[in-house]
Structures are given as structure tokens and as C-alpha cells.
Amino acid sequence: MRLLYTKEIEDGNYEIKEFSESETPRYAILSHTWEQGEVTLQDMEGDLARASEKEGFDKIEKCGLLAWHMGYEWIWIDTFCIDKTSSAELSEAINSMYKWYEQAGICFAYLADVPQKEMKDSRWFTRGWTLQELIAPANLEFFDAMWTRLGSKEDHLQVISDCTSIPPSLFSGGSDVDDFCIAQKMSWAANRSTSRIEDRAYSLLGLFGVHIPLIYGEGENAFVRLQEEIMRVTDDHTLFAWRHEDSRAGLLAVSPDAFADSHDIIPFVPFGFRGDAATSSSRGIYLELNFTGIGGEALGIAILHCKYKNDEGGLIAIYLQDTSLTMKLFRRVDSANFSRLDLTKFKPYPYPLRRICIEAGHLRRKRKQSIKQWKIEAERHIYPSDKINNLMTCEDPSGLLLDAACSGDNDTVWLLLTRSHIELDSKANSERTPLESAIRNGHKVIVEMLLEKGASINMQDSSGQTLLSVAVRFRHKDIVKLLLDRNAKVNEKDRTGYTPLLRACENGDIAIIKLLLDRNAETNQKNSKGYTPLLQACEYEDITIARMLLDRGANTEDRRICPQPGTSRITSLTCLLLATSRGNIALVKLLLESDAKIEARDFDDSHATSLLLATTAGNETIVKLLLENGADMEAYDTNTRYTPLLVASIQENVSMADLLLEYGAKPDVQDRHGRTPLLLAAINENESMVNLLLKKGAKTDMKDRKGRTAIFGNSKRKYDNCEASTGAC
């Protein structure tokens, strides 16, 4: 701390000395308003003659001499006792200033505009820094521009109170500064000004006994930081008892001006329970408050632990809007007004104590539009008292909740959920809970509200479906995601064995399938019909879904077991068999690329392979695809012993037979009756087929069980013509 030595001022000596805190001597201190030509430390340490030419030098000289004549050898004057070129020193000085004024032996309050103005109109009473300079010193004397004594604080109690709103008791010894709440002290700072915006906050540090770093350039955020630091050391709710249209800082005020009308607010705990202290995070401020909904647009009121000093029956509440409709995050609205609750008529049960988060923190940037853009008019959204009473006091609100959830009435659902207790999973003479009704009808906001309140997420509906399956069934993607985010059981089956993934695959809903797969939905579970998700995709020939499932490890060898209508046959098809039977080339190719077993057989009488099925269907593209992937051309139908080539011959499909022979099919294979492809072609009198087989080396003398050969078959004439034309013998 630097001090000016007053003893030698008359001799023209201005010695400035720096003291440690423990060595600081008795000193006087000056409180004044800065004018043009103030003298700095650099001026005093430089050319003193030049410094003496500044307008502010006379103030230093007169004040120093006054201190000396009043018995003070040292005096502190802010203009030159702080090195303002050092940010560290400036920060230390501002954080220590209240203490320096408090510890001074006397404070000279110099009113430079008196007697030109009346004392009550002096600029000194309008400046931000002079507030702490008025309050902190135990001994303060006022002087006018001519350094004529005007009297002490005690001599002007009423004048000071009239122009500062500070109760006279603070200066008369009847009360201490710590006896006043935050809102009252803030009100004293309202409508005061400083040269720098940040100083409106920094000038109040000592008054509230807190310290914060100085960040010049942050503007109004300095006052926000001040309030956050105050909140850290006290649980005084009057910090939030301000009224102003500018709510850019959320629950916190933008400036002390917001507390202009808060001088008669005092702390008051209405129900004897103060709750946990407020805490803050990047989201906002967490408070335990009695809260209830009062209208549309998620409008409610939160009761602060304070009241007006002379209003015995009134409670102060602020308007809040639930921005997420889940009572997770609120913002203050209609911040220019309070809501008054009559304590004599107050019933606490509609106002449960909740720990809520209210937006606060760094100011949102001003835009060209009015700051009223951040305001909603509470009165427009408040419901009539009879409607609120019905919602908040009815003995069985479950029916109201179910109806509102079903119809998508967000406001009514939200209001009912602000009650202290409501049965969320009641079916209220219905087959469905409010949550299921909201899910079925796609009311995501209501689903989120109910879940946040604690509705059971893994209940089943009357048909045994999980709520996740219901959302999947009705194709409500956003609700599916919401339920998954809340850890709904992704692999739970309903009574028919359907999982949500099976249901989504049946619907062909790619977006929902992806959501489920991303949450590790099991790809190989079967429903009561034996379908896996991949089998369903193959059944519906949906290659996109099939690829998604295969990428997540779906088993290609699970089987669809299905009775054949009108017969005793039962087919048992793998995905490849199913895709082949559907003739879906792209799906067959995909399954082969995924290493589906190419020789898997149907489990019916025939035990057909995919190649047999494709040949029977006459699908040469799939046949070629299977052959290129190594399909066994000699695998036969176990009932008839038909190979693919025999099938092609029976069906007189010459191009198919040619394809099979090109890939090495044996031309002399026999069915269970001993018939060869050539014999069957001869029987069918198919010259083209006979010619093809003969070209490929088919034997003409192989006999079937009846002893027939191609030469002596039923079509000898046709064969003779073929033999003559080809030269076969």
C-alpha cells in the first residue's frame, strides 16, 4: 500500500512510500470523483513541477495539508497511490479497496460540485466507487469544493438516506452492513455509474466480501461473475429478487439497476426448510425451490426464500418457463414482474420442493431487436384459477393424465406432472398407460415428460409388446431413439416372440433398424414363426436391410420352417434357399459374398439345393452365379435323384442344359428310374436337347430300369433323325 507523507507538504516535499500490510501506519484516505487533470503515480515520481500544473494537484495538496493538521502523517489518494500501469497491482488494489477505506482513521469525502449544488444533488452520490467509500469508513467527513467542512455521516443521516436509499441505521450504529441482505445492498448500487462498465461490479467487491479477477473488456459479464461469486458464499435468495426487462443473464441480473426496487426485500424461509445451497454449472444455477405450473407454454412459478419487509402475508415468486418440458432446465421469463402468493391462503402440496436448474451465466449477445425478444408475457399464459385448481387438486388425476397424453395436450400433461404426486403407470380404467398412449400416437414431447418424471419404460402392453416394440410398430423413429437413449431393453420379446428388430424388419423401416443395430440389437433371435431378422429381409426381398444385418453378423444359416398350404410338406429354407426361390439375383449375390453355405438343402422330401431350385425355376442368371461360386452340379433331389441337368432336360430348357454342361455337368447322370438326360430328351422328342447332349458326349446305350436306351426309347424316329444329322453311331 502506497501512502503520501503529509508532514513535509508545506515545504513542497511529496514523499510517497510503500508499506507492507503489517507495517502500515495510521492514515487518512480521500474519497472523491475523478475530474480532468488527475495526477498519476508516474507524474508524482517524475517532474513534480510539471505535475503541480495539473488541475488535480491542488486537491492533493489541500487534502494532504488537511490530513496533517488533523494529526495524520500519511494519506492514501487513489489517483497516484496505485500504479495503474500494472494490472496485477490494480487488481490487488481494487480487491483491497473496501478494506483500506474501512481501516482508515478518517475519510475525507470531497464534494467538488458543492456549494454550486446542494449536497443531496452532488455527483459524488451517483458514482459507483463512492458507495463503498461511504459505507466502509467508520469516520467520514464531508468537504465542499473550498475544503470547508460540511459535517460527518452522522450529521447528514437523512440526506444520505434520501439520495442513496440506505437506511440511516447503517450510519448511526444501529445496524451493521452485514445485517442487510444482498438485494438491499444491490439496490444501493442501482442507478450509480462508473467510467468503465466493469467497474459497476468491481466497485462492489468489498461490499459483499468477495474477490474476483479483473477482466477489463468483458463488459456486463463482470456483474454476472460478481453474482456467481456471491452465490458461492451465501444462500441468500434475495440475489434473485430483481425486476428488469433485460433477462439476458437468465436468473442473474445484468446490472445493479435491476435491484432498484429491491430495497425493502428481506430473506424469509416460508416453510421452515431452506434446502441445499445453490450451485452453478455451465447449464445454469441449481436451486431447491417450491415450484408449480400455472399455465400454458410450460409456465410456472418458483417461490424464493424472501418477501417484502412490510408484507407479512406475501411470498415472492418468479416466473419460470420449462424450456425442455421435462423440468430439467428452466429460464426466467417476464422478469420485469414478480408473482405474489398470499401466505395466509397458501397450501404447500401443489408446490412440491424441487431441485431445478435455471439458465444463468454469461450474457447472450444483444441483437438489433428489442431485448423483449427474451420475454414472454406471463399473464397471457396463466390459466384461470378454476382450471388450475381442477388440475392441481383433483383426487385422482390419472384419468386426466391419460386423456391428455392420448390427445397430445402437452400443456395439461406438463401441469399435471408438476403436482407433488401422480400415478404415472396407472391405466385409469383403460388398457393403456399414459406412456403407451403417447407412444402409440407419436407424442414425443409427452413421452419425454413422462419418462423424465419416472414412468416405467419396460412395461408391456395388453398384447405383451414392449413399449419399444410399440414405437417400432407405429414407425415413430424419434420416440424409438428416445426410448433407446433411456436404456429401454432392446432385445425384449413380446408374446409372439417378436423383438423390436424383428418388428422393424417386418415393417421394412431402415432408419429404425439402424437405430436398433447401433444399440446392439441381437440379429439372430427368432419369432414364434421361426423368422430371424435376416430371414424376414430375404422373405421381403429387401437387400438394403439384408446388407445391414449381414454387416452386423447375422447368421445366414438360420432356417424358415413353413408348412405348405394344402399339403403335408414342410419347407425349411436358409436365407440363400429363400432368396433363390424368390429369384432375387442381387440378394443371392449378397448372401454368397457373405459366405452363405451354397450346398445347404431344404429339409423337405426333396432336400433341394439352391442350384436345384434355381434350375427348376429356370433362372439362368442365378444358376450361373451359383456355378461361379462352386455349387455342386451333381447334387440331386433325394426324392427323385434329379440333378440340375436332369431337371433342365425334363423341362426341355436347352439353354439351361447348355450352361450346366459348359460348367462340367455330367451328361450321363441317372435319376432314380435310371433315366439319363438324353433318354428324357428323346422321350420328350426334343431334337435340340438331344443334339446338345450328343455334342457333349452323352452315351446312347445307357439303360433305365425298364431297359430303355435313347435309341430304343419312345422317340426312336426322332433319335434316328438326330443321329443322321450329327453322325453319331
Secondary structure, DSSP 8 states (H G I E B T S, - for coil): -EEEE-TTGGGT---EEE--GGG----EEEE----TT---HHHHHS-HHHHTTSTTHHHHHHHHHHHHHTT-SEEE-HHHHS-TT-HHHHHHHHHHHHHHHHH-SEEEEE-TTTTTS-GGG-GGGGBSHHHHHHHS-SSEEEE-TT--EEEETGGGHHHHHHHH---THHHHTSS-GGGS-HHHHHHHHTT-B-SSTTHHHHTTHHHHT------TT-TTHHHHHHHHHHHHH---GGGG----S--TTBTS-SSGGGGTT-TTEEE--TTS---S--EE-SS-EEEEEEEEEEETTTEEEEE-SEEETT-TTEEEEEEEEESSSSSS-EEE-STT--EEEEGGG--STTS-EEEEEE-BSS-----SS-GGGG---HHHHB--HHHHHHHHH-S-THHHHHHHHHHT-HHHHHHHHTSS---SS--TTSSS-HHHHHHHTT-HHHHHHHHHHT--SS-B-TTS-BHHHHHHHTT-HHHHHHHHHTT--TT---TTS--HHHHHHHHT-HHHHHHHHHTT--SS---TTS--HHHHHHHTT-HHHHHHHHHTT--TT--EEEE-TTSS-EEEE-HHHHHHHHT-HHHHHHHHHTT--TT-B-SSSS--BHHHHHHHHT-HHHHHHHHHTT--TT---TTT---HHHHHHHTT-HHHHHHHHHTT--TT---TT---HHHHHHHTT-HHHHHHHHHTT--S----TT---STTSTTHHHHHHHHHHHT--
